[in-house]
Amino acid sequence: MNDHSESTILVTGATGKVGRRLTDRLLRDGHRVRPVSRSTTVPFDWFDRTTWDAALEGVSAAYLIAPDQPFAAEEFAAAAERSGVRRLVAQSGRRIHLVSEAAGVGPEAIGMHAAQNAVQGSGLEWTVLQPNNFNQNFSEGDYLELLRAGELALPLAGVTEPFIDVEDIAAVAAAVLTEDGHHGRVYELTGPESLGLAEAVETMSKASGKPMSFRADDPEEHDRVLRSAGVPDELVAFLNVMYRLMREGAIADVADGVERVLGRPAVTFADWAERAAKEGAWN
């Protein structure tokens, strides 16, 4: 896999936080990349099997960022094998099995869990990445507008979280896609410290010079706010499960996956916040 002169690497979810950074990194390193989504030149849709073959043609390794919804994960892995793909890397969620168990559903009901299982059972070279929640959720995700307005309210009283820089996820993904020695590994990816939400928000406020605060919401009240804002019931239910697992500390500990793959520590939240502020994240 280190000879990449003729091989193509497929990156799904190419317009997302990880996908676009991974694509850029692979291109900079001289790899041939096929970034795909529903809107790319080669269109790709997890729910439309007629788009799979063209996306997989000539591909030696594929990075799978699965949808939240159930999809035909095992069928996609089989299609990849028929197309000559040799290596599959799935981006899952940290300890995703706990999410499925807490939700009372099987792996097939949650897209990333289904993808993880399909990759592991494919018979191809495989690796699974399980990152914690992203730093970039604060700077380009769901929490950005709330922080710009000055207050982030979540039902996460007393929770600590080892948030991870998406750049670190992309760096790990590039390594396991292009280097040997990662077959059969599940890497949990976190930042180097577990921070409380108030501390994280204070760090971003200090870096940006903008007033920001964190308020611990009551879980039932937060549920009502989400539903009244028109958030789909399925997403609210998923978020409630995630929030409960976080309150229980299920993913609060620090993991060493970044250092195991890259040979360096993960980026600290403070260093990321300084970088994000310089890029105008909260302006």
C-alpha positions as CSV (number, residue, x, y, z in Angstrom):
1,M,0.0,0.0,0.0
2,N,3.0,2.4,0.3
3,D,3.4,2.4,-3.5
4,H,0.5,4.7,-4.4
5,S,1.5,5.7,-7.9
6,E,-1.5,3.9,-9.5
7,S,-3.8,3.3,-6.6
8,T,-6.9,5.4,-5.7
9,I,-8.1,6.1,-2.2
10,L,-11.9,6.5,-1.8
11,V,-13.0,9.1,0.8
12,T,-16.7,9.1,1.5
13,G,-18.4,12.0,3.3
14,A,-15.9,14.2,1.5
15,T,-17.6,17.5,2.2
16,G,-17.7,16.9,6.0
17,K,-15.4,17.9,8.8
18,V,-13.1,14.8,8.5
19,G,-13.6,14.0,4.8
20,R,-12.4,17.3,3.4
21,R,-9.4,17.5,5.7
22,L,-8.5,13.9,4.9
23,T,-8.8,14.5,1.2
24,D,-6.6,17.6,1.4
25,R,-4.0,15.7,3.4
26,L,-3.8,12.8,1.0
27,L,-3.6,15.0,-2.0
28,R,-0.7,17.0,-0.4
29,D,1.1,13.7,0.2
30,G,0.8,12.8,-3.5
31,H,-1.9,10.2,-3.3
32,R,-4.6,9.7,-5.9
33,V,-7.9,10.5,-4.2
34,R,-11.6,10.1,-5.1
35,P,-13.6,12.2,-2.7
36,V,-17.3,11.4,-3.0
37,S,-20.6,12.6,-1.7
38,R,-24.0,13.1,-3.3
39,S,-22.9,16.3,-5.0
40,T,-19.5,15.3,-6.3
41,T,-18.6,14.7,-10.0
42,V,-18.7,10.9,-9.2
43,P,-21.9,11.0,-7.1
44,F,-22.1,8.6,-4.2
45,D,-25.1,7.8,-2.0
46,W,-25.1,5.1,0.7
47,F,-28.8,4.5,0.0
48,D,-28.5,4.2,-3.8
49,R,-26.5,1.0,-4.7
50,T,-26.4,2.1,-8.4
51,T,-23.8,4.7,-7.3
52,W,-21.4,2.3,-5.6
53,D,-19.6,0.7,-8.6
54,A,-18.4,3.9,-10.2
55,A,-17.2,5.2,-6.8
56,L,-15.3,1.9,-6.1
57,E,-13.7,1.5,-9.6
58,G,-9.9,1.3,-9.4
59,V,-9.9,1.9,-5.6
60,S,-7.3,0.1,-3.4
61,A,-8.4,1.6,0.0
62,A,-11.6,3.3,1.2
63,Y,-12.4,5.5,4.1
64,L,-16.0,5.0,5.2
65,I,-17.9,7.7,7.1
66,A,-21.3,6.1,7.4
67,P,-24.6,7.9,7.7
68,D,-26.5,7.9,11.0
69,Q,-29.4,5.9,9.5
70,P,-29.3,2.2,8.8
71,F,-27.9,1.2,5.4
72,A,-26.7,-1.9,3.6
73,A,-23.3,-2.0,5.2
74,E,-22.5,-5.7,4.5
75,E,-23.5,-5.3,0.9
76,F,-21.3,-2.3,0.5
77,A,-18.3,-4.2,1.9
78,A,-19.0,-7.1,-0.5
79,A,-19.2,-4.6,-3.4
80,A,-15.8,-3.2,-2.3
81,E,-14.3,-6.6,-2.3
82,R,-15.7,-7.4,-5.8
83,S,-14.2,-4.2,-7.1
84,G,-10.7,-5.1,-5.9
85,V,-10.5,-2.9,-2.8
86,R,-7.9,-4.3,-0.4
87,R,-8.2,-2.1,2.6
88,L,-11.3,-0.7,4.4
89,V,-11.1,1.9,7.2
90,A,-14.4,2.7,9.0
91,Q,-14.9,5.9,11.1
92,S,-17.1,4.8,13.9
93,G,-18.0,6.4,17.3
94,R,-16.1,5.8,20.4
95,R,-17.5,2.7,22.2
96,I,-20.3,2.7,19.7
97,H,-21.5,-0.6,21.1
98,L,-22.5,1.2,24.3
99,V,-24.7,3.6,22.2
100,S,-26.5,0.7,20.6
101,E,-27.0,-1.1,23.9
102,A,-28.3,2.1,25.6
103,A,-30.7,2.7,22.8
104,G,-31.9,-0.9,22.9
105,V,-31.1,-1.6,19.3
106,G,-28.8,-3.9,17.3
107,P,-25.7,-2.7,15.4
108,E,-27.6,-2.7,12.2
109,A,-29.8,0.1,13.4
110,I,-27.0,2.7,13.7
111,G,-25.1,3.4,10.5
112,M,-21.6,3.8,12.0
113,H,-22.0,0.6,14.1
114,A,-23.2,-1.3,11.0
115,A,-20.2,0.0,9.0
116,Q,-17.8,-1.0,11.7
117,N,-19.2,-4.5,11.9
118,A,-19.2,-4.9,8.1
119,V,-15.6,-3.8,7.8
120,Q,-14.5,-6.1,10.6
121,G,-16.3,-9.1,9.0
122,S,-15.3,-8.3,5.4
123,G,-12.2,-10.5,5.1
124,L,-10.2,-7.5,3.7
125,E,-7.6,-5.5,5.5
126,W,-9.5,-3.4,8.0
127,T,-9.0,-0.7,10.6
128,V,-11.7,1.0,12.8
129,L,-11.3,4.6,14.1
130,Q,-13.4,5.5,17.1
131,P,-13.1,9.3,17.8
132,N,-14.6,11.1,20.7
133,N,-16.7,14.3,20.1
134,F,-14.9,16.8,17.8
135,N,-13.4,20.2,18.8
136,Q,-14.8,21.5,15.6
137,N,-18.4,21.0,16.7
138,F,-17.7,24.2,18.6
139,S,-16.2,26.1,15.7
140,E,-18.1,24.9,12.6
141,G,-20.8,22.6,13.9
142,D,-24.0,22.5,15.9
143,Y,-22.7,24.6,18.8
144,L,-21.2,27.5,16.8
145,E,-24.1,29.9,16.7
146,L,-24.9,29.3,20.4
147,L,-21.3,30.3,21.3
148,R,-21.4,33.3,19.0
149,A,-24.6,34.3,20.9
150,G,-22.7,34.0,24.2
151,E,-24.1,30.8,25.9
152,L,-23.9,27.1,25.3
153,A,-26.6,25.1,27.1
154,L,-26.4,21.3,27.2
155,P,-27.7,18.7,29.6
156,L,-24.1,17.8,30.7
157,A,-23.7,18.9,34.3
158,G,-20.4,17.6,35.7
159,V,-19.4,15.9,32.4
160,T,-15.8,15.9,31.2
161,E,-14.9,15.0,27.7
162,P,-11.5,14.5,25.9
163,F,-12.5,16.4,22.8
164,I,-10.4,15.7,19.7
165,D,-9.1,18.0,16.9
166,V,-10.5,16.8,13.6
167,E,-7.1,17.4,12.1
168,D,-5.8,14.6,14.3
169,I,-8.5,12.3,13.1
170,A,-7.6,13.1,9.5
171,A,-3.9,12.5,10.2
172,V,-4.6,9.2,11.7
173,A,-6.9,8.2,8.9
174,A,-4.3,9.1,6.3
175,A,-1.7,7.0,8.1
176,V,-3.9,3.8,8.4
177,L,-5.1,4.1,4.8
178,T,-1.6,4.3,3.4
179,E,0.7,2.5,5.8
180,D,1.0,-1.1,6.7
181,G,0.7,-2.5,10.2
182,H,-2.8,-1.4,11.2
183,H,-4.9,-4.4,10.0
184,G,-7.3,-5.6,12.7
185,R,-6.8,-2.6,14.9
186,V,-9.5,-0.5,16.6
187,Y,-8.1,2.9,17.6
188,E,-9.9,5.0,20.1
189,L,-9.1,8.6,19.3
190,T,-9.3,11.4,21.9
191,G,-7.5,14.6,22.9
192,P,-4.8,14.5,25.6
193,E,-7.0,15.7,28.4
194,S,-10.6,15.4,29.6
195,L,-12.2,18.9,30.1
196,G,-15.4,20.0,31.7
197,L,-17.8,21.9,29.4
198,A,-17.4,25.1,31.4
199,E,-13.6,24.8,31.1
200,A,-13.8,24.2,27.4
201,V,-16.1,27.2,26.8
202,E,-13.8,29.4,29.0
203,T,-10.8,28.3,26.9
204,M,-12.5,29.3,23.7
205,S,-13.7,32.6,25.2
206,K,-10.2,33.4,26.3
207,A,-8.7,32.5,22.9
208,S,-11.2,34.5,21.0
209,G,-11.7,37.4,23.3
210,K,-15.5,36.9,23.0
211,P,-17.8,36.5,26.0
212,M,-19.0,32.9,26.2
213,S,-20.4,30.8,29.0
214,F,-21.7,27.3,29.6
215,R,-25.0,26.5,31.3
216,A,-25.9,23.0,32.4
217,D,-29.4,22.3,31.2
218,D,-31.9,20.0,32.8
219,P,-32.2,16.9,30.5
220,E,-36.0,17.0,30.3
221,E,-36.0,20.7,29.6
222,H,-33.3,20.3,26.9
223,D,-35.4,17.6,25.3
224,R,-38.4,19.9,25.2
225,V,-36.3,22.7,23.6
226,L,-35.0,20.4,20.9
227,R,-38.4,19.1,20.0
228,S,-40.0,22.6,20.0
229,A,-37.2,23.7,17.6
230,G,-38.3,21.0,15.2
231,V,-35.4,18.6,15.7
232,P,-36.5,15.2,14.4
233,D,-37.6,12.7,17.0
234,E,-35.1,10.1,16.0
235,L,-32.2,12.6,16.3
236,V,-33.5,13.8,19.7
237,A,-33.6,10.2,20.9
238,F,-30.1,9.6,19.7
239,L,-28.8,12.7,21.4
240,N,-30.5,11.8,24.6
241,V,-28.7,8.5,24.6
242,M,-25.4,10.1,23.9
243,Y,-25.9,12.7,26.6
244,R,-26.8,10.0,29.1
245,L,-23.7,8.0,28.3
246,M,-21.6,11.2,28.7
247,R,-23.2,12.0,32.1
248,E,-22.3,8.4,33.1
249,G,-18.7,9.0,32.1
250,A,-18.7,6.2,29.5
251,I,-16.3,8.1,27.2
252,A,-14.7,10.5,29.6
253,D,-11.3,8.8,29.8
254,V,-8.3,9.7,27.6
255,A,-7.2,7.2,25.0
256,D,-3.8,6.9,23.3
257,G,-4.9,6.1,19.7
258,V,-3.4,9.2,18.2
259,E,0.0,8.7,19.7
260,R,0.0,5.0,18.8
261,V,-0.5,5.8,15.2
262,L,1.3,9.1,14.7
263,G,4.0,8.8,17.4
264,R,3.1,12.2,18.9
265,P,0.5,13.4,21.4
266,A,-2.9,14.6,20.3
267,V,-3.3,18.4,19.9
268,T,-4.5,20.0,23.2
269,F,-7.9,21.8,23.3
270,A,-6.2,25.1,24.2
271,D,-3.8,24.9,21.2
272,W,-6.7,24.1,18.9
273,A,-8.8,27.0,20.3
274,E,-6.0,29.4,19.7
275,R,-5.7,28.2,16.1
276,A,-9.5,28.3,15.6
277,A,-9.6,31.9,17.0
278,K,-6.9,33.1,14.6
279,E,-8.9,31.6,11.8
280,G,-11.9,33.7,12.9
281,A,-14.1,30.8,14.1
282,W,-16.2,32.9,16.5
283,N,-16.2,36.3,14.7
